[in-house]
Amino acid sequence: MNLIKKLGTPSYLLLAIAAAITAIHFTLLEQDGNQNVMSVSLLIWLTAASLLWDKYQELGLESKSNLPSTLLGIMLMVIALLRSISPAGYHFFLSPVIFTIGLVLLADGFNGFRFYWKEISVFSLFFTVTP
């Protein structure tokens, strides 16, 4: 019972969403077959994960998000997820940034941009990767 209650906390739900987004991204990259983009993407994801791990004690995800930011975050993530249904519609460089902004809005609302600016700038490195 304690495990089920713990899995329902916002931090574990956000972790599950981030893991699903990462899995979708790498699955579609694998289908594309470009190994250079795959290795740079892995480096970007690991850098962002390392930055989040450094902030782990400071995260404190006690639903700081309000209704407008939550709805906007969900809308952004749903739009990017719907684009990923077909590999031709998935934008390898834009979608991770959209997912990141959506997760920041879900986690901390509009004030989260000040706290997660390093992670957002790391994910903006996807724009510099050329296929």
Secondary structure, 3 states (H helix, E strand, C coil): CHHHHHHCCHHHHHHHHHHHHHHHHHHHHHHHCCHHHHHHHHHHHHHHHHHHHHCHHHCCCCCCCCHHHHHHHHHHHHHHHHHCCCCCCCCCCCHHHHHHHHHHHHHHHHHHHHHCHHHHHHHHHHHHCCC
